[in-house]
């Protein structure tokens, strides 16, 4: 690390974790609070209804937390490469590093890790976030990285996503990510509606809304995957090329979409072929035996058990027996 006007340069690092950040942790904590609150009241539910309530609530919370959390994760598309490359501009010194690219719905993270971490008298451990949300300017974030003197591999990868880059990757990823995010928020709203409908006697409408939720989740995946159909600029470091593929958030969202489809189809099928089982699972099944017993049970005052009715109290019948 060299001096500049008598002052060591300072690089801001770790401004946003590549996969999980504070927003993701907050979402998970909120849903875990709901889950723990429900588990506290589970012992008060009697019989098999306890198992059914636990299964329904936990599955519903898993769907909700995934739909919201993947909005803030940064691993919808990821890629890593190990290369020998220059570390700074106007320097011939080469370093062996792992370069990672993590694309999320809110921007990209570029990770640079040295092998080993300490090389050329510096600690090579960087993770920089460049946002493209509506209230964030990607080009401005890139310009700030230039001013702070970030390492050349990070600036090389980040430059591919600028608006001035001939690769046109910024427009492709930014538009597809915005549509995917908006579609997921619609899926979250339909998930809320489905939970409200499941509390009503007509359960089939909740199943329909689960199908709608799954459809919007799949639409978000299709929106994000459109960038794979366009030409991608190569990110080459010597003989090594940084290639990306779908990450954990993409596959997790796909699993949740399929789960919504399976659950919705199951509810609709049971509504038309086995309504009793469906009502039992949602704790809406009426026990006809108990209901009949409660309706036929008669309470008689003992004071009138052995008392005979007077002749004036005997009802008179007409010719028709009425």
Backbone bond lengths (Angstrom), bond angles and torsions (degrees), N, CA, C in turn:
res aa  C-N    CA-C-N  psi(-1)  N-CA   C-N-CA  omega(-1)  CA-C   N-CA-C  phi
1 X - - - 1.452 - - 1.522 108.00 -
2 X 1.298 119.15 123.35 1.454 123.83 -173.86 1.508 111.22 -100.23
3 X 1.335 115.09 160.70 1.448 121.19 178.57 1.513 111.38 -82.39
4 X 1.341 116.00 148.36 1.456 121.74 174.85 1.527 106.75 -135.64
5 X 1.356 115.79 107.16 1.466 121.10 -175.30 1.522 111.44 57.78
6 X 1.342 115.82 36.37 1.451 119.58 177.50 1.503 115.15 80.01
7 X 1.332 118.92 6.43 1.463 122.90 -177.03 1.516 108.70 -126.51
8 X 1.324 116.37 135.02 1.454 120.37 175.98 1.524 109.76 -72.01
9 X 1.332 118.80 136.89 1.473 119.47 177.72 1.523 110.42 -67.94
10 X 1.332 115.65 146.28 1.469 121.68 -178.75 1.519 108.28 -121.93
11 X 1.327 116.56 125.73 1.444 122.01 -179.67 1.516 109.12 -107.97
12 X 1.324 116.93 124.15 1.463 120.40 173.87 1.517 108.54 -72.13
13 X 1.331 116.82 127.13 1.452 120.85 -176.62 1.514 110.22 -126.06
14 X 1.319 114.36 163.88 1.465 122.15 174.75 1.525 112.18 53.51
15 X 1.313 117.70 44.98 1.456 120.03 178.08 1.513 111.84 -73.22
16 X 1.315 117.89 -21.32 1.460 121.57 177.47 1.511 107.61 -158.20
17 X 1.309 116.37 127.37 1.457 120.83 179.71 1.520 108.88 -66.35
18 X 1.339 116.52 145.83 1.457 120.31 -171.56 1.523 113.12 -64.56
19 X 1.341 118.84 -34.18 1.463 120.91 -176.79 1.518 111.24 -110.31
20 X 1.343 117.24 -56.35 1.461 121.98 -178.10 1.519 109.11 -111.47
21 X 1.321 116.04 136.33 1.444 121.17 174.63 1.518 108.99 -127.03
22 X 1.329 116.15 -171.41 1.462 120.48 -175.99 1.527 111.13 -62.98
23 X 1.332 117.48 -40.35 1.470 120.50 -179.22 1.525 111.45 -61.15
24 X 1.320 116.90 -42.27 1.465 120.50 178.61 1.522 111.09 -63.96
25 X 1.326 116.44 -42.09 1.465 119.99 179.93 1.520 110.68 -64.63
26 X 1.336 117.70 -39.20 1.466 120.78 179.02 1.528 110.49 -62.49
27 X 1.328 116.90 -43.81 1.467 120.47 179.10 1.524 110.75 -61.13
28 X 1.330 116.96 -44.77 1.460 120.44 -179.26 1.521 110.57 -64.48
29 X 1.331 117.61 -41.09 1.465 120.57 -179.87 1.533 110.88 -64.14
30 X 1.334 117.22 -40.33 1.465 120.38 179.72 1.526 110.67 -62.01
31 X 1.323 117.71 -47.06 1.455 120.17 -179.45 1.526 111.46 -69.87
32 X 1.326 117.95 -32.61 1.464 119.61 175.02 1.527 111.01 -66.13
33 X 1.318 116.63 -33.61 1.468 120.03 176.29 1.524 110.58 -63.72
34 X 1.342 116.37 -43.69 1.462 119.55 176.19 1.527 111.21 -61.00
35 X 1.334 116.38 -42.59 1.463 119.78 -179.06 1.530 111.46 -64.75
36 X 1.330 117.17 -42.85 1.468 119.89 179.30 1.522 111.39 -66.78
37 X 1.331 116.70 -37.22 1.463 119.65 177.93 1.522 110.93 -63.05
38 X 1.328 116.56 -39.07 1.464 119.42 178.03 1.521 111.22 -68.35
39 X 1.332 117.21 -39.79 1.463 120.10 -179.48 1.523 111.67 -63.76
40 X 1.320 117.07 -24.39 1.465 119.69 178.24 1.528 112.27 -70.84
41 X 1.340 116.53 -28.80 1.464 119.43 -178.32 1.521 112.38 -98.45
42 X 1.328 117.50 -3.67 1.462 120.47 179.87 1.525 112.41 -59.50
43 X 1.351 119.84 -41.11 1.477 118.24 179.96 1.524 114.00 -59.63
44 X 1.316 118.62 -19.77 1.461 120.73 179.03 1.514 114.12 -80.25
45 X 1.339 117.91 -6.97 1.464 121.96 178.78 1.520 108.24 -93.50
46 X 1.321 117.23 129.36 1.451 121.93 -174.33 1.531 112.50 -95.89
47 X 1.316 115.84 150.94 1.456 122.22 171.54 1.520 113.85 71.36
48 X 1.344 113.61 -156.16 1.457 120.07 -179.59 1.515 112.41 -67.41
49 X 1.324 117.69 -18.96 1.464 120.46 179.06 1.523 111.33 -59.57
50 X 1.336 117.05 -27.73 1.461 120.26 178.79 1.522 110.83 -62.02
51 X 1.339 116.26 -45.18 1.465 120.55 179.40 1.521 110.66 -65.92
52 X 1.329 116.99 -42.87 1.456 120.25 -179.17 1.523 111.77 -64.16
53 X 1.336 117.23 -43.59 1.462 120.80 178.23 1.530 111.15 -62.23
54 X 1.327 116.75 -43.56 1.466 120.23 -178.97 1.522 111.03 -62.60
55 X 1.333 116.50 -44.85 1.458 120.49 -179.49 1.517 111.22 -63.97
56 X 1.336 117.72 -44.29 1.457 120.84 -178.60 1.523 112.07 -65.14
57 X 1.307 116.40 -47.33 1.467 120.16 -175.18 1.527 111.15 -67.91
58 X 1.326 117.93 -44.79 1.455 120.31 -178.09 1.523 111.57 -66.21
59 X 1.333 117.79 -41.56 1.466 119.79 176.98 1.520 111.31 -63.66
60 X 1.325 116.70 -40.51 1.457 119.92 179.18 1.529 111.13 -64.76
61 X 1.336 117.24 -41.31 1.456 120.34 178.89 1.529 111.69 -66.49
62 X 1.321 117.42 -35.67 1.468 120.08 177.56 1.522 110.13 -63.00
63 X 1.329 117.06 -44.04 1.463 120.50 178.34 1.528 110.33 -61.67
64 X 1.327 117.11 -45.44 1.455 120.20 -178.25 1.514 113.26 -64.95
65 X 1.333 117.59 -44.08 1.456 119.76 -176.80 1.525 111.18 -68.28
66 X 1.327 118.25 -34.60 1.463 120.17 178.94 1.525 110.50 -68.90
67 X 1.342 117.37 -43.66 1.460 120.54 -178.95 1.527 111.08 -59.66
68 X 1.341 116.89 -38.33 1.463 119.95 -179.10 1.527 111.57 -82.26
69 X 1.318 117.83 -42.27 1.466 120.72 -172.96 1.521 112.55 -66.64
70 X 1.352 117.93 -36.86 1.465 119.14 -177.41 1.527 112.15 -68.63
71 X 1.334 116.72 -10.91 1.461 118.89 174.20 1.525 111.16 -65.63
72 X 1.325 117.55 -26.91 1.459 121.35 -172.86 1.528 113.09 -111.80
73 X 1.323 118.11 -6.59 1.465 119.60 179.04 1.523 110.20 -75.17
74 X 1.318 114.96 162.65 1.459 119.29 -176.43 1.504 114.26 -120.03
75 X 1.317 118.07 24.53 1.470 119.68 -177.23 1.522 111.97 -124.81
76 X 1.330 117.32 39.97 1.463 119.61 172.02 1.528 110.24 -68.74
77 X 1.302 116.37 -31.63 1.464 121.73 175.56 1.516 107.24 -144.04
78 X 1.325 117.26 129.50 1.463 121.27 -174.92 1.522 110.20 -135.50
79 X 1.318 114.50 159.33 1.456 121.19 176.75 1.511 110.87 -164.44
80 X 1.335 116.75 146.39 1.456 122.96 179.04 1.519 109.38 -134.77
81 X 1.329 115.04 150.78 1.453 120.62 175.00 1.528 108.16 -152.02
82 X 1.322 116.52 143.11 1.465 122.46 174.61 1.515 108.36 -106.35
83 X 1.332 115.64 127.70 1.462 118.94 -173.50 1.521 110.56 -149.42
84 X 1.332 114.66 156.99 1.458 122.97 168.87 1.519 107.48 -98.35
85 X 1.304 117.06 113.54 1.458 121.28 -173.45 1.517 110.30 -143.10
86 X 1.311 115.31 166.08 1.466 119.86 177.05 1.520 109.56 -71.88
87 X 1.322 114.72 146.32 1.455 119.72 -176.31 1.523 111.94 -94.59
88 X 1.326 117.57 -36.05 1.459 122.26 -178.74 1.518 109.93 -131.34
89 X 1.308 114.55 158.45 1.460 119.94 175.63 1.532 109.29 -70.47
90 X 1.325 114.56 147.97 1.479 122.38 178.36 1.520 111.49 60.69
91 X 1.344 115.86 30.54 1.455 120.68 176.78 1.516 108.70 -135.72
92 X 1.332 115.02 138.96 1.463 120.06 -179.12 1.526 112.27 -93.27
93 X 1.324 117.61 1.19 1.464 120.71 -178.95 1.524 109.95 -71.37
94 X 1.329 115.90 131.21 1.461 121.83 179.02 1.523 110.18 -105.25
95 X 1.332 115.63 145.41 1.460 121.54 177.98 1.525 108.47 -129.99
96 X 1.319 115.00 150.87 1.469 120.49 175.46 1.521 108.08 -97.60
97 X 1.320 116.30 117.62 1.466 120.89 -172.05 1.526 110.34 -138.53
98 X 1.332 114.48 158.52 1.466 122.86 168.79 1.525 107.50 -101.60
99 X 1.312 116.24 124.11 1.464 121.93 -178.38 1.519 108.01 -111.65
100 X 1.317 115.90 124.73 1.454 120.97 -178.40 1.513 111.78 -121.33
101 X 1.323 115.62 143.30 1.463 122.39 176.37 1.523 108.24 -123.92
102 X 1.330 116.57 125.78 1.460 122.65 -179.31 1.528 108.00 -126.17
103 X 1.322 115.86 116.53 1.463 121.71 -177.49 1.522 108.80 -104.79
104 X 1.327 116.55 127.17 1.454 122.63 175.49 1.509 110.99 -120.79
105 X 1.326 115.64 -175.83 1.460 119.33 179.04 1.518 111.96 -75.82
106 X 1.330 118.38 -16.22 1.465 121.59 -177.45 1.517 113.16 -107.31
107 X 1.314 119.22 -3.85 1.457 120.98 -179.51 1.514 110.91 155.15
108 X 1.324 115.60 -164.83 1.464 121.71 -178.54 1.523 109.37 -123.10
109 X 1.328 114.87 149.89 1.455 123.05 172.00 1.522 108.24 -117.37
110 X 1.327 115.92 132.14 1.457 121.61 176.34 1.520 107.53 -114.29
111 X 1.330 116.26 123.18 1.461 122.49 -176.83 1.521 109.36 -111.79
112 X 1.323 115.22 138.40 1.463 121.76 178.46 1.520 108.05 -133.72
113 X 1.341 116.42 115.91 1.457 122.76 -179.36 1.526 108.72 -126.37
114 X 1.343 115.67 127.60 1.450 120.21 -179.18 1.513 112.63 -80.16
115 X 1.339 116.18 151.68 1.466 123.61 175.32 1.530 108.97 -123.15
116 X 1.321 119.26 89.43 1.476 128.99 1.44 1.529 111.46 -78.87
117 X 1.333 114.79 179.86 1.459 119.09 -175.73 1.521 111.51 -67.54
118 X 1.322 117.99 -38.10 1.465 122.51 -178.99 1.526 109.54 -92.42
119 X 1.335 115.25 109.83 1.458 122.43 177.51 1.519 108.52 -142.29
120 X 1.311 116.10 154.52 1.479 124.02 179.31 1.527 110.91 43.90
121 X 1.339 115.92 43.04 1.458 122.80 177.64 1.527 112.94 61.13
122 X 1.341 118.30 26.87 1.466 121.48 178.68 1.521 109.49 -140.06
123 X 1.316 114.23 160.00 1.463 121.44 174.91 1.524 107.83 -96.36
124 X 1.311 116.77 111.26 1.468 121.61 -176.40 1.519 108.48 -94.70
125 X 1.301 115.37 93.72 1.466 122.11 178.23 1.518 107.45 -152.84
126 X 1.327 115.73 96.82 1.462 120.98 -174.22 1.529 109.95 -128.45
127 X 1.300 114.15 148.44 1.461 121.21 170.35 1.519 107.38 -149.40
128 X 1.308 117.15 108.24 1.463 122.35 -174.83 1.521 110.36 -115.62
129 X 1.333 114.70 137.37 1.460 121.88 179.95 1.525 109.69 -108.71
130 X 1.330 115.22 133.52 1.465 122.00 176.91 1.528 107.39 -124.61
131 X 1.331 115.52 111.87 1.472 120.75 -172.08 1.518 111.33 -92.66
132 X 1.338 114.98 150.96 1.464 120.84 173.85 1.526 111.80 -130.87
133 X 1.315 116.94 29.45 1.457 120.25 176.90 1.529 109.62 -70.19
134 X 1.360 115.64 174.92 1.455 120.04 -177.24 1.524 111.99 -64.92
135 X 1.328 117.55 -29.85 1.458 120.62 -178.90 1.527 112.56 -101.29
136 X 1.341 117.16 15.82 1.463 121.36 179.70 1.525 108.81 -133.05
137 X 1.314 115.58 137.62 1.463 122.19 -179.50 1.527 108.37 -102.50
138 X 1.314 116.21 115.24 1.463 120.08 -177.33 1.527 110.60 -64.70
139 X 1.315 116.96 -45.20 1.465 119.86 -178.87 1.528 111.54 -60.76
140 X 1.328 115.88 -35.80 1.476 118.77 178.00 1.520 110.82 -66.59
141 X 1.335 117.25 -40.97 1.465 120.19 176.94 1.522 110.81 -62.21
142 X 1.326 116.26 -38.63 1.464 119.83 178.76 1.531 110.54 -67.37
143 X 1.329 116.88 -40.35 1.473 120.17 178.49 1.526 110.88 -64.58
144 X 1.327 117.11 -38.31 1.465 119.79 176.91 1.521 110.73 -64.61
145 X 1.335 116.75 -35.01 1.460 119.55 176.01 1.520 111.86 -64.89
146 X 1.320 116.35 -37.70 1.465 119.75 176.12 1.525 110.71 -64.41
147 X 1.327 116.71 -43.53 1.468 120.64 -179.41 1.523 111.58 -63.82
148 X 1.346 117.53 -34.06 1.457 120.77 -178.62 1.517 112.32 -83.22
149 X 1.319 116.44 -5.06 1.455 119.50 177.01 1.503 114.56 70.81
150 X 1.331 116.46 45.56 1.462 119.84 178.00 1.524 110.25 -65.03
151 X 1.328 117.87 155.71 1.471 120.64 179.56 1.531 111.84 -58.50
152 X 1.308 114.92 152.72 1.468 121.19 -175.46 1.526 113.54 -60.53
153 X 1.352 121.39 -40.87 1.471 118.91 179.42 1.526 113.33 -59.89
154 X 1.341 117.69 -37.79 1.463 120.32 179.05 1.519 110.16 -66.53
155 X 1.325 116.88 -45.75 1.468 120.08 -179.37 1.526 111.19 -66.67
156 X 1.319 117.19 -32.80 1.470 120.07 179.53 1.525 110.95 -65.22
157 X 1.350 116.69 -44.62 1.461 120.16 179.22 1.522 110.64 -69.49
158 X 1.339 116.96 -44.62 1.465 120.12 -178.34 1.522 111.75 -64.03
159 X 1.329 117.17 -31.37 1.468 119.98 -178.93 1.529 111.94 -65.69
160 X 1.318 117.72 -25.24 1.464 120.83 179.16 1.523 112.39 -64.57
161 X 1.344 117.11 -23.48 1.463 120.97 -175.68 1.528 112.72 -102.69
162 X 1.323 118.60 6.96 1.459 120.37 178.22 1.525 110.39 -76.03
163 X 1.326 115.07 160.65 1.476 119.28 -179.66 1.526 112.09 -70.04
164 X 1.326 117.65 -23.67 1.460 121.38 -179.06 1.523 112.79 -86.72
165 X 1.314 117.16 -6.34 1.457 119.73 -178.31 1.522 110.76 -72.16
166 X 1.326 118.08 136.93 1.469 119.95 177.11 1.524 113.58 -67.11
167 X 1.321 117.70 -11.61 1.465 120.48 179.46 1.530 112.16 -68.73
168 X 1.315 116.68 -25.90 1.473 121.81 -179.57 1.535 111.77 61.45
169 X 1.325 117.02 26.70 1.461 120.59 -179.99 1.521 111.57 -75.60
170 X 1.329 116.87 -28.51 1.468 119.14 -179.22 1.517 111.00 -61.12
171 X 1.307 116.76 -47.98 1.471 120.55 -178.65 1.524 110.83 -63.91
172 X 1.320 117.49 -42.02 1.456 120.70 -178.24 1.529 111.47 -63.49
173 X 1.321 116.09 -50.77 1.461 119.95 -176.29 1.526 111.55 -72.52
174 X 1.315 118.06 -38.90 1.463 120.22 -176.29 1.525 110.94 -66.10
175 X 1.327 117.73 -45.99 1.471 120.57 -178.49 1.527 110.40 -67.14
176 X 1.325 117.43 -45.84 1.462 119.81 -178.85 1.533 110.94 -64.26
177 X 1.334 117.30 -36.73 1.462 120.26 179.15 1.521 111.29 -68.89
178 X 1.329 118.01 -38.61 1.463 120.30 179.18 1.520 111.14 -65.52
179 X 1.326 117.13 -42.25 1.465 119.47 178.02 1.535 111.00 -66.60
180 X 1.324 116.90 -39.60 1.467 119.64 178.42 1.527 110.97 -63.87
181 X 1.332 116.98 -40.90 1.465 120.48 178.87 1.523 111.36 -65.30
182 X 1.336 116.99 -45.00 1.469 120.13 179.73 1.523 111.21 -62.58
183 X 1.324 117.12 -39.83 1.466 120.52 179.69 1.522 111.07 -66.42
184 X 1.313 117.15 -36.68 1.466 119.91 177.75 1.526 111.64 -66.96
185 X 1.328 117.85 -36.04 1.466 119.19 177.02 1.521 110.77 -66.75
186 X 1.325 117.71 -35.67 1.465 120.22 174.33 1.529 109.92 -64.14
187 X 1.334 116.50 -40.67 1.472 120.10 177.12 1.523 110.86 -62.12
188 X 1.318 117.45 -36.55 1.466 119.83 177.77 1.531 110.82 -64.98
189 X 1.331 117.05 -39.55 1.472 119.94 178.08 1.527 111.27 -65.31
190 X 1.322 117.69 -42.65 1.468 119.76 178.27 1.520 111.11 -67.43
191 X 1.337 117.64 -30.44 1.466 120.35 174.62 1.527 110.71 -64.03
192 X 1.324 117.21 -41.54 1.466 120.29 176.91 1.530 111.07 -62.86
193 X 1.343 116.46 -42.11 1.467 120.01 -179.96 1.522 110.76 -64.39
194 X 1.330 116.92 -39.40 1.465 119.72 179.98 1.526 111.14 -63.54
195 X 1.330 117.46 -37.48 1.465 119.78 177.93 1.526 111.47 -66.21
196 X 1.320 117.38 -36.18 1.460 119.92 177.60 1.522 110.97 -69.69
197 X 1.326 117.48 -38.02 1.462 120.59 -179.24 1.527 111.71 -69.78
198 X 1.325 117.64 -29.38 1.457 119.65 179.10 1.530 112.49 -69.88
199 X 1.317 117.28 -14.36 1.460 120.21 176.14 1.525 112.09 -86.38
200 X 1.333 117.42 -3.41 1.461 122.57 178.92 1.524 109.86 -98.47
201 X 1.339 117.49 159.88 1.476 119.58 -179.66 1.524 113.85 -62.76
202 X 1.322 117.74 -29.53 1.473 120.55 -179.14 1.524 107.84 -87.94
203 X 1.331 116.32 92.69 1.459 121.45 -173.11 1.519 112.86 -78.83
204 X 1.314 117.41 -19.94 1.457 119.71 -174.62 1.525 111.59 -64.18
205 X 1.333 117.34 -30.19 1.459 119.20 179.14 1.525 111.11 -68.63
206 X 1.331 117.11 -33.52 1.453 119.69 173.01 1.516 111.72 -63.26
207 X 1.338 116.95 -38.27 1.459 120.21 175.61 1.510 112.30 -63.80
208 X 1.349 116.32 -40.61 1.464 119.56 177.13 1.530 111.28 -61.47
209 X 1.334 116.97 -41.37 1.461 119.81 -179.76 1.526 111.54 -69.27
210 X 1.330 117.36 -30.02 1.468 119.08 173.46 1.526 110.85 -64.86
211 X 1.330 116.60 -38.66 1.462 120.01 176.08 1.519 110.89 -64.22
212 X 1.330 116.89 -39.43 1.463 120.36 177.28 1.528 110.32 -65.14
213 X 1.338 116.65 -40.00 1.467 120.50 177.28 1.524 110.97 -60.26
214 X 1.333 116.66 -47.15 1.458 120.10 177.81 1.515 112.52 -61.46
215 X 1.340 116.75 -36.78 1.464 120.04 179.39 1.524 111.20 -64.73
216 X 1.335 117.78 -43.60 1.463 120.22 179.98 1.525 111.28 -68.02
217 X 1.326 117.59 -34.31 1.465 119.93 176.44 1.529 110.27 -64.07
218 X 1.312 117.13 -43.25 1.468 120.41 178.21 1.527 110.56 -66.34
219 X 1.340 117.17 -37.21 1.467 119.93 177.48 1.529 110.75 -61.26
220 X 1.337 117.53 -37.74 1.465 119.91 178.38 1.526 111.31 -64.00
221 X 1.326 116.61 -38.21 1.464 120.09 177.73 1.527 110.90 -66.88
222 X 1.326 116.08 -41.00 1.467 119.21 178.09 1.517 111.10 -64.01
223 X 1.336 116.32 -37.68 1.458 119.89 178.84 1.520 111.28 -63.84
224 X 1.339 116.72 -44.73 1.461 119.02 -179.42 1.525 111.84 -69.46
225 X 1.317 116.86 -35.00 1.469 120.03 -176.01 1.518 112.91 -73.60
226 X 1.339 118.62 -8.19 1.474 119.44 179.17 1.525 111.99 -63.79
227 X 1.346 117.69 -24.32 1.469 119.36 179.98 1.525 111.03 -67.95
228 X 1.312 117.85 -21.10 1.459 119.85 -179.52 1.517 112.16 -75.31
229 X 1.337 115.84 -16.08 1.464 119.70 -179.67 1.521 112.57 -86.96
230 X 1.335 118.41 -6.08 1.460 122.30 -179.32 1.526 110.02 -101.16
231 X 1.324 116.46 163.93 1.456 121.41 179.58 1.525 110.07 -70.48
232 X 1.317 116.27 135.29 1.455 122.04 -179.15 1.520 109.39 -109.40
233 X 1.334 115.01 136.87 1.457 119.45 176.18 1.530 109.35 -73.44
234 X 1.307 117.94 133.91 1.474 119.13 179.11 1.528 110.66 -70.31
235 X 1.321 115.54 140.22 1.465 122.11 174.33 1.519 106.64 -111.32
236 X 1.318 115.34 95.24 1.457 121.84 -169.53 1.523 110.18 -110.93
237 X 1.334 114.59 134.35 1.464 122.43 176.74 1.520 107.18 -122.62
238 X 1.320 116.32 91.83 1.454 120.05 -173.99 1.517 110.14 68.54
239 X 1.328 116.15 -120.84 1.460 120.70 177.56 1.526 112.72 -91.72
240 X 1.322 117.26 -6.15 1.469 121.81 -178.13 1.525 109.98 -96.15
241 X 1.323 115.90 140.14 1.468 122.18 -179.68 1.521 108.43 -120.36
242 X 1.317 115.86 132.23 1.461 121.70 177.66 1.519 108.73 -82.90
243 X 1.323 116.77 113.63 1.453 122.73 179.47 1.531 108.69 -114.49
244 X 1.326 115.12 145.44 1.462 120.42 -177.10 1.527 110.57 -118.86
245 X 1.306 114.75 157.62 1.460 122.58 175.90 1.515 109.57 -146.78
246 X 1.328 116.75 171.12 1.458 120.58 -179.56 1.525 110.21 -61.50
247 X 1.341 114.85 137.68 1.451 120.95 -176.84 1.521 113.16 -99.35
248 X 1.334 115.21 -171.05 1.454 121.18 -175.66 1.513 114.19 -62.71
249 X 1.330 117.98 -38.89 1.467 120.31 -179.29 1.523 111.41 -64.04
250 X 1.326 116.95 -36.97 1.464 120.36 179.13 1.525 110.60 -63.13
251 X 1.333 116.51 -48.54 1.467 119.65 -177.40 1.520 111.38 -70.77
252 X 1.335 117.66 -33.70 1.459 119.85 177.22 1.528 110.94 -66.25
253 X 1.330 116.51 -40.13 1.470 119.85 176.76 1.519 111.31 -64.54
254 X 1.330 116.77 -38.41 1.465 120.11 176.78 1.525 110.77 -62.62
255 X 1.330 117.36 -41.97 1.466 120.45 178.81 1.525 111.41 -62.95
256 X 1.327 117.64 -39.50 1.464 120.82 179.16 1.530 110.60 -68.16
257 X 1.320 117.40 -38.71 1.463 119.69 176.62 1.515 112.34 -61.81
258 X 1.343 116.25 -43.49 1.461 119.63 177.74 1.521 111.50 -66.36
259 X 1.339 117.14 -35.95 1.468 120.81 177.71 1.526 110.48 -63.20
260 X 1.315 117.34 -40.50 1.475 120.43 177.59 1.525 110.77 -63.72
261 X 1.321 117.29 -40.00 1.459 120.47 178.01 1.532 110.77 -63.82
262 X 1.321 116.68 -46.25 1.468 119.90 -178.55 1.519 110.70 -63.46
263 X 1.346 116.91 -44.72 1.466 120.20 -179.29 1.527 111.05 -66.04
264 X 1.332 117.15 -41.99 1.460 119.97 179.53 1.515 112.67 -64.65
265 X 1.331 117.32 -43.83 1.464 120.52 179.18 1.526 110.29 -64.84
266 X 1.334 117.10 -38.48 1.465 120.18 178.87 1.520 111.39 -62.25
267 X 1.331 117.18 -43.60 1.470 120.69 179.93 1.527 110.50 -64.30
268 X 1.312 117.91 -43.67 1.467 120.92 -178.51 1.530 110.70 -65.33
269 X 1.339 116.98 -43.70 1.467 120.39 -179.29 1.525 110.79 -64.45
270 X 1.338 117.17 -44.35 1.469 119.76 179.05 1.524 111.59 -65.39
271 X 1.321 117.73 -30.89 1.466 119.70 178.82 1.526 111.56 -62.76
272 X 1.325 117.04 -36.51 1.466 120.32 -176.17 1.532 112.69 -92.99
273 X 1.346 118.52 -19.49 1.451 119.53 -174.33 1.529 113.53 -118.43
274 X 1.313 118.30 -24.43 1.470 120.39 -179.93 1.524 108.67 -152.34
275 X 1.311 115.40 72.68 1.461 120.79 -176.21 1.523 111.69 -66.01
276 X 1.324 117.19 -34.09 1.457 119.94 -179.99 1.519 112.32 -61.62
277 X 1.345 116.42 -44.41 1.456 120.15 178.24 1.518 111.32 -63.28
278 X 1.324 116.42 -38.88 1.461 120.38 179.00 1.523 111.47 -64.09
279 X 1.344 116.42 -42.63 1.467 119.57 179.08 1.523 111.11 -68.34
280 X 1.316 116.63 -33.27 1.462 119.42 176.58 1.519 111.21 -64.89
281 X 1.329 117.22 -42.12 1.466 121.31 -179.71 1.527 111.09 -64.94
282 X 1.336 117.36 -35.59 1.459 121.45 179.31 1.531 112.34 -93.38
283 X 1.331 116.54 12.67 1.467 122.66 176.03 1.526 111.60 58.72
284 X 1.339 116.03 36.49 1.459 121.27 176.13 1.523 111.01 -114.94
285 X 1.322 118.48 7.61 1.461 122.72 -177.09 1.519 109.70 -78.11
286 X 1.323 117.78 130.14 1.453 122.88 179.21 1.520 109.58 -94.90
287 X 1.314 115.88 132.31 1.465 121.18 178.11 1.520 108.67 -83.89
288 X 1.306 116.18 103.82 1.458 121.33 -175.21 1.523 111.69 -64.95
289 X 1.346 117.54 -33.78 1.452 119.35 -179.89 1.516 111.93 -64.48
290 X 1.351 116.23 -45.25 1.458 119.54 178.77 1.513 111.37 -66.55
291 X 1.341 115.53 -37.97 1.460 118.90 179.99 1.533 110.42 -64.16
292 X 1.332 116.72 -41.15 1.466 119.68 -179.42 1.523 110.59 -67.75
293 X 1.357 115.23 -37.59 1.449 118.51 179.78 1.519 111.25 -66.14
294 X 1.330 116.87 -38.45 1.458 119.99 179.98 1.528 111.33 -69.77
295 X 1.325 116.53 -33.03 1.460 119.57 -178.67 1.525 111.45 -75.37
296 X 1.351 119.01 -32.94 1.456 121.40 -175.47 1.524 113.00 -91.68
297 X 1.331 117.81 -10.63 1.451 119.62 -178.68 1.530 109.42 -74.88
298 X 1.345 116.51 129.01 1.462 122.59 -175.57 1.514 109.30 -119.20
299 X 1.298 115.82 133.60 1.458 122.04 176.15 1.531 108.80 -104.24
300 X 1.369 117.93 120.52 1.462 124.25 -175.39 1.514 108.88 -112.15
301 X 1.285 115.81 135.12 1.457 120.98 176.72 1.526 109.28 -71.50
302 X 1.321 119.82 122.47 1.489 121.07 -178.04 1.527 112.89 -61.09
303 X 1.314 117.82 -21.32 1.466 120.49 -178.15 1.525 112.27 -64.66
304 X 1.374 114.51 -26.77 1.460 118.81 -177.48 1.526 113.55 -105.53
305 X 1.332 117.82 8.80 1.460 119.31 -176.56 1.524 111.16 -68.40
306 X 1.341 117.92 -48.00 1.470 122.21 -175.89 1.520 112.89 -100.14
307 X 1.287 117.27 7.15 1.468 120.21 -178.85 1.519 110.30 -86.47
308 X 1.353 117.74 127.02 1.457 121.48 -179.76 1.518 110.38 -86.82
309 X 1.289 113.04 145.46 1.457 118.59 177.54 1.520 109.71 -75.69
310 X 1.314 115.86 140.94 1.479 121.04 176.56 1.520 109.51 -74.18
311 X 1.387 117.01 157.68 1.472 118.88 -179.60 1.515 113.08 -56.95
312 X 1.315 117.35 -31.23 1.466 119.29 -179.88 1.520 111.82 -72.19
313 X 1.390 117.55 -19.16 1.462 121.03 -179.56 1.516 112.96 -90.49
314 X 1.329 116.94 -7.81 1.457 119.67 179.69 1.518 108.50 -76.58
315 X 1.296 119.29 124.81 1.471 120.58 -179.47 1.506 111.49 -69.35
316 X 1.314 115.41 141.06 1.468 121.50 179.82 1.510 108.92 -93.00
317 X 1.351 114.57 137.00 1.439 120.89 179.63 1.490 110.42 -104.08
318 X 1.294 117.42 144.09 1.460 121.99 177.11 1.522 109.38 -88.44
319 X 1.327 114.40 -171.57 1.471 118.73 -176.49 1.509 113.00 -65.41
320 X 1.279 115.84 -27.18 1.476 120.11 -179.72 1.534 113.02 -86.55
321 X 1.350 114.11 1.34 1.459 117.50 178.91 1.498 113.25 80.77
322 X 1.317 117.06 18.13 1.466 120.32 -179.09 1.499 109.95 -107.57
